[in-house]
Amino acid sequence: MTIAAARPWLLLAPALIVLAVLLLWPLVRVLIFSFQDYGLREIVSGDTNFIGVDNYVAALTDPQLWSVVLPNTVLFAIAAVLCTVALGTLVAILMTNLSRFWRTVVGSAIMVAWAMPAVTGTYVWVWIFDADNGIVNQLLMGAGLMDEPFNWFTNRWTFYLIVLINVVHHGFPFVAITVMAGLLGVSKEMLEAAQMDGAGPIRRFFQITFPSLKQVFTVVIILSTIWDFKVFGQVYLMPGGSGTNRSVLNLGVWSYVESFGQNQYGFGSAIAVLLTLVLLVITIIYIRVLMKEDEL
C-alpha cells in the first residue's frame, strides 16, 4: 500500500482506535462472558469457567423468554414504531401548512421533547400516573369515572401503555422534522394537479406524497424500530420495571436484571448478545433497503 493510499486510514486511525476501545472491546468481553458461568466468585478470583453455549440454551429454553420477555419487546416495538411514525407524520403535515414563523415556533417546541433526557421524561410520566398524587387519577376521580385511585404500574398492559406514551412523546419530533424536510421537497404541481382531478387529501398523500418520500419513511421506520426494540431506561425506571414485577420485563431489562440483580453475568451477557444479534439483523435489513433504494 502506497503512502497516498494509506493516508486516509492514518487520518482515521485515532478515531478508529477510540471506537475500538470504547465499543469493540466491551462487545468482545460480553461475548466472552456469555460462554462462561461468570458470577461474583469469578470476579473475585479472576478465574474463568467456560461452559460453552449453556447460557444461550438456558436463555432460549426459558419459558419466561417466550411468554413474557419476547412478547413485551416485540409487541411494544411494533406499537411504538406505528404510533411514533403516525404522530410524527401528522405533525410534519401540520408544520408544512404553517407560515415560516409558526413552523419555527412549533419545531422549536417539539424539539424540547426530543432533547429531554429519557430519565427526566420517564420520571415526569411516573409522576403524572402516580397512584396517590397523580394527575390522571385525580382527574378521573374528579370526573366520577373512578371511585378510588388505580395503580397503573402493576398491570402489564397499563404499564406498557405509559411506556408507549413516554417513548412516542420522546421520539415523534425526530420523525416530524425528518418527514417535514421531505414534504417540503414534494412537487406542488403534482399535488395541485391531483387536487384538480378530484383527489382528496388522503388519496393525494398515499398516491403522491408517500411514494415520493418512500426512502425517508424507510429511514425513520428502521431507526425507530432499532431504538424502540432496545428501550431500557423508560422501562427500568418505572415502578416495578427494575425486576420486581417480572411480567413487564423486556430483553434489555431482563439482561440487566440477570446480570446485576442475580449476579449471573454470563447468563445476562448471553441475553445481551441475543439482543445485539436481533438489532444487527435489523441494521442489515436497513442497509440493504437503502442500497436498493439508491439503485432505483
C-alpha positions as CSV (number, residue, x, y, z in Angstrom):
1,M,0.0,0.0,0.0
2,T,1.4,3.4,-1.0
3,I,1.6,6.3,1.3
4,A,-1.2,8.1,-0.6
5,A,-3.5,5.1,-0.3
6,A,-2.7,4.7,3.4
7,R,-3.2,8.4,4.3
8,P,-7.0,8.2,4.8
9,W,-6.5,5.3,7.2
10,L,-3.8,7.1,9.1
11,L,-6.2,10.1,9.5
12,L,-9.0,7.8,10.6
13,A,-6.7,5.7,12.9
14,P,-7.2,7.8,16.1
15,A,-11.0,7.7,15.8
16,L,-10.9,4.0,15.0
17,I,-8.7,3.3,18.0
18,V,-11.1,5.2,20.3
19,L,-14.1,3.4,18.9
20,A,-12.3,0.0,19.2
21,V,-11.5,0.7,22.9
22,L,-14.9,2.1,23.8
23,L,-17.2,-0.1,21.7
24,L,-15.5,-3.1,20.2
25,W,-13.6,-4.3,23.2
26,P,-16.6,-4.2,25.6
27,L,-18.6,-6.2,23.0
28,V,-15.8,-8.8,22.8
29,R,-15.8,-9.0,26.6
30,V,-19.6,-9.5,26.7
31,L,-19.3,-12.2,24.1
32,I,-16.6,-14.0,26.1
33,F,-18.6,-13.8,29.3
34,S,-21.6,-15.3,27.6
35,F,-19.7,-18.6,27.2
36,Q,-18.9,-18.7,30.9
37,D,-20.6,-19.3,34.2
38,Y,-19.5,-15.9,35.4
39,G,-20.5,-14.6,38.8
40,L,-19.2,-12.9,41.9
41,R,-16.8,-15.8,42.6
42,E,-15.2,-15.4,39.2
43,I,-15.0,-11.6,39.6
44,V,-13.1,-12.0,42.9
45,S,-10.9,-14.9,41.9
46,G,-10.3,-13.9,38.3
47,D,-10.8,-17.5,37.2
48,T,-12.7,-18.4,34.1
49,N,-15.3,-21.1,33.9
50,F,-16.3,-21.8,30.3
51,I,-19.5,-23.8,29.8
52,G,-19.9,-23.4,26.1
53,V,-23.4,-22.5,24.8
54,D,-25.2,-23.5,28.0
55,N,-26.2,-19.8,28.7
56,Y,-27.7,-19.5,25.3
57,V,-29.6,-22.8,25.7
58,A,-30.8,-21.7,29.1
59,A,-32.0,-18.3,27.7
60,L,-33.7,-19.8,24.7
61,T,-35.4,-22.5,26.6
62,D,-36.6,-20.3,29.5
63,P,-40.4,-20.1,29.4
64,Q,-40.2,-16.5,30.6
65,L,-38.5,-15.5,27.3
66,W,-41.4,-16.7,25.1
67,S,-44.3,-15.9,27.4
68,V,-43.2,-12.5,28.8
69,V,-39.9,-11.0,27.6
70,L,-40.1,-11.5,23.8
71,P,-43.8,-10.6,23.5
72,N,-43.2,-7.4,25.6
73,T,-40.2,-6.5,23.4
74,V,-41.7,-7.2,20.0
75,L,-45.3,-6.0,20.6
76,F,-44.1,-2.8,22.2
77,A,-41.6,-2.1,19.4
78,I,-44.4,-2.6,16.8
79,A,-46.8,-0.4,18.6
80,A,-44.2,2.3,19.4
81,V,-43.0,2.5,15.8
82,L,-46.5,2.7,14.4
83,C,-47.6,5.4,16.8
84,T,-44.3,7.4,16.6
85,V,-44.3,7.4,12.8
86,A,-48.0,8.2,12.5
87,L,-47.9,11.1,15.0
88,G,-44.7,12.5,13.6
89,T,-46.1,12.4,10.1
90,L,-49.3,14.2,11.2
91,V,-47.2,16.9,12.9
92,A,-45.0,17.2,9.8
93,I,-48.0,17.8,7.6
94,L,-49.3,20.4,10.1
95,M,-46.0,22.2,10.0
96,T,-45.8,22.3,6.2
97,N,-49.1,24.2,6.2
98,L,-47.9,26.8,8.7
99,S,-46.1,30.0,7.9
100,R,-42.3,30.1,8.4
101,F,-42.6,31.9,11.7
102,W,-45.1,29.4,13.3
103,R,-43.2,26.5,11.7
104,T,-40.1,27.6,13.6
105,V,-42.1,28.0,16.8
106,V,-43.7,24.6,16.6
107,G,-40.4,23.0,15.5
108,S,-38.6,24.5,18.5
109,A,-41.3,23.4,20.9
110,I,-41.4,19.8,19.8
111,M,-37.6,19.6,19.8
112,V,-37.7,20.3,23.6
113,A,-39.4,16.9,24.0
114,W,-36.7,15.2,21.8
115,A,-33.9,16.9,23.7
116,M,-35.3,15.9,27.1
117,P,-33.2,13.1,28.7
118,A,-35.1,9.8,28.9
119,V,-34.6,9.7,32.7
120,T,-36.3,13.1,33.1
121,G,-39.1,12.3,30.8
122,T,-39.8,8.9,32.5
123,Y,-40.0,10.5,36.0
124,V,-42.4,13.1,34.6
125,W,-44.8,10.4,33.3
126,V,-44.4,8.4,36.5
127,W,-45.5,11.5,38.5
128,I,-48.4,12.1,36.1
129,F,-49.7,8.5,36.6
130,D,-48.7,8.2,40.3
131,A,-51.3,6.1,42.2
132,D,-51.6,8.5,45.1
133,N,-51.0,12.0,43.8
134,G,-51.0,11.5,40.0
135,I,-52.9,14.0,37.8
136,V,-54.6,11.2,35.8
137,N,-56.1,9.6,38.9
138,Q,-57.2,12.9,40.3
139,L,-58.9,13.9,37.0
140,L,-60.6,10.5,36.6
141,M,-61.9,10.5,40.2
142,G,-63.0,14.1,39.9
143,A,-65.0,13.3,36.8
144,G,-66.6,10.4,38.6
145,L,-65.1,7.7,36.4
146,M,-63.2,6.1,39.3
147,D,-64.1,5.6,42.9
148,E,-60.6,5.0,44.2
149,P,-57.0,5.5,42.9
150,F,-55.7,3.0,40.4
151,N,-52.1,1.8,40.3
152,W,-51.2,1.9,36.6
153,F,-47.9,0.3,37.1
154,T,-48.9,-3.1,38.5
155,N,-50.9,-4.2,35.4
156,R,-48.8,-5.3,32.4
157,W,-50.9,-3.6,29.8
158,T,-51.3,-0.2,31.5
159,F,-47.6,-0.3,32.4
160,Y,-46.6,-0.5,28.8
161,L,-49.3,2.0,27.8
162,I,-47.4,4.6,29.9
163,V,-44.1,3.5,28.4
164,L,-45.6,3.8,25.0
165,I,-46.8,7.4,25.7
166,N,-43.4,8.2,27.1
167,V,-41.5,6.8,24.1
168,V,-43.8,8.3,21.5
169,H,-43.6,11.7,23.2
170,H,-39.8,11.5,23.1
171,G,-39.4,10.1,19.6
172,F,-42.0,11.8,17.4
173,P,-40.1,15.1,17.0
174,F,-37.3,13.3,15.1
175,V,-39.9,11.8,12.7
176,A,-41.7,15.1,12.3
177,I,-38.7,17.1,11.4
178,T,-37.3,14.4,9.1
179,V,-40.6,13.9,7.3
180,M,-41.3,17.7,7.1
181,A,-37.9,18.2,5.3
182,G,-39.1,15.6,2.8
183,L,-42.6,17.1,2.4
184,L,-41.1,20.5,1.5
185,G,-39.4,18.9,-1.5
186,V,-42.6,17.2,-2.9
187,S,-43.7,18.7,-6.2
188,K,-46.5,21.1,-5.5
189,E,-47.5,21.0,-9.2
190,M,-48.3,17.3,-8.9
191,L,-50.4,17.8,-5.7
192,E,-52.3,20.7,-7.3
193,A,-52.9,18.6,-10.5
194,A,-54.2,15.7,-8.4
195,Q,-56.5,18.1,-6.4
196,M,-57.9,19.5,-9.6
197,D,-58.6,15.9,-10.7
198,G,-60.7,15.4,-7.6
199,A,-58.3,13.5,-5.4
200,G,-58.9,14.1,-1.7
201,P,-56.1,14.8,0.9
202,I,-55.8,11.1,1.9
203,R,-55.6,9.9,-1.7
204,R,-53.0,12.6,-2.6
205,F,-50.9,11.5,0.4
206,F,-50.9,7.8,-0.4
207,Q,-50.6,8.2,-4.2
208,I,-48.2,11.1,-4.5
209,T,-46.6,12.1,-1.2
210,F,-45.9,8.7,0.3
211,P,-44.2,7.2,-2.8
212,S,-42.1,10.4,-3.1
213,L,-41.0,10.0,0.5
214,K,-40.6,6.2,0.5
215,Q,-36.9,6.4,1.3
216,V,-37.5,8.9,4.1
217,F,-40.2,6.7,5.7
218,T,-37.9,3.7,5.3
219,V,-35.2,5.5,7.3
220,V,-37.4,6.7,10.1
221,I,-39.2,3.3,10.4
222,I,-36.0,1.3,10.6
223,L,-34.3,3.7,13.0
224,S,-37.4,3.8,15.2
225,T,-37.5,0.0,15.2
226,I,-33.9,-0.2,16.4
227,W,-34.5,2.5,19.1
228,D,-37.8,1.0,20.4
229,F,-36.6,-2.6,20.3
230,K,-33.8,-1.8,22.8
231,V,-35.8,0.5,25.2
232,F,-34.3,0.3,28.6
233,G,-34.5,3.4,30.8
234,Q,-38.2,4.0,30.1
235,V,-39.0,0.5,31.4
236,Y,-36.4,0.1,34.2
237,L,-37.1,3.5,35.9
238,M,-40.9,2.8,36.1
239,P,-42.2,1.3,39.4
240,G,-41.8,-2.4,39.1
241,G,-39.8,-2.2,35.9
242,S,-36.5,-2.9,37.6
243,G,-37.4,-6.6,38.1
244,T,-39.8,-6.6,41.0
245,N,-42.7,-7.0,38.5
246,R,-41.3,-9.7,36.2
247,S,-44.4,-9.6,33.9
248,V,-43.1,-6.3,32.4
249,L,-39.6,-7.4,31.6
250,N,-38.2,-6.8,28.1
251,L,-34.9,-8.1,26.6
252,G,-32.8,-5.1,27.7
253,V,-34.1,-5.0,31.3
254,W,-34.0,-8.9,31.6
255,S,-30.3,-8.9,30.6
256,Y,-29.6,-6.2,33.2
257,V,-31.6,-7.8,36.0
258,E,-30.0,-11.2,35.5
259,S,-26.5,-9.7,35.4
260,F,-26.5,-7.2,38.2
261,G,-29.6,-8.3,40.1
262,Q,-28.9,-12.0,40.2
263,N,-25.1,-11.8,39.7
264,Q,-25.4,-14.2,36.7
265,Y,-23.2,-12.1,34.4
266,G,-22.6,-14.9,31.9
267,F,-26.4,-15.6,31.5
268,G,-27.1,-11.8,31.3
269,S,-24.3,-11.4,28.7
270,A,-25.9,-14.2,26.6
271,I,-29.2,-12.3,26.6
272,A,-27.4,-9.1,25.7
273,V,-25.7,-10.9,22.8
274,L,-29.0,-12.2,21.5
275,L,-30.5,-8.7,21.6
276,T,-27.4,-7.4,19.8
277,L,-27.9,-10.1,17.1
278,V,-31.5,-9.1,16.6
279,L,-30.5,-5.4,16.3
280,L,-27.7,-6.4,13.9
281,V,-30.3,-8.2,11.7
282,I,-32.5,-5.1,11.7
283,T,-29.5,-2.9,10.8
284,I,-28.5,-5.2,7.9
285,I,-32.1,-5.0,6.6
286,Y,-32.0,-1.2,6.9
287,I,-28.7,-1.0,4.9
288,R,-29.9,-3.4,2.2
289,V,-33.2,-1.4,1.8
290,L,-31.3,1.8,1.5
291,M,-28.9,0.3,-1.1
292,K,-31.9,-1.0,-3.1
293,E,-33.5,2.5,-3.0
294,D,-30.2,4.0,-4.3
295,E,-30.1,1.6,-7.2
296,L,-33.6,2.5,-8.4
